[in-house]
Amino acid sequence: MAITVNIYYSGANGNARKFAEEMVLCGIVDDIRAEAGNIRYDYFFPMGDPETVLLIDSWKDQGALDIHHASPMMAKIAELREKYDLRMKVERYISDENDVPASDKAFIRE
């Protein structure tokens, strides 16, 4: 089982991208990736929306995510969200390794 959280950060004047860049430059992203249970922490930039950044954040289980949420890093992240005046839309998914039906696998090229 894995928990994946998609967070869409939106702002004005390129602030979402500036937020992501500062997260990387100040080392918070590397610190999060080094946390026990983190599977993925990556930013993406939607082609049709220059004011939004997508974060895909995956954890091995709820316990690992809870520990992350209780960490001092969350205060730093919240501070940067405020600095850049970002809004958030959140989607949460729970998956396991067997969640792709056989009928869909014919369309997946690995």
Secondary structure as UniProt FT lines:
FT   STRAND          2..10
FT   TURN            13..14
FT   HELIX           15..25
FT   TURN            26..27
FT   HELIX           28..33
FT   TURN            36..37
FT   STRAND          38..44
FT   TURN            47..48
FT   TURN            50..51
FT   STRAND          52..59
FT   HELIX           62..69
FT   HELIX           73..83
FT   TURN            84..85
FT   STRAND          87..95
FT   TURN            97..98
FT   HELIX           102..105
FT   TURN            106..107
//
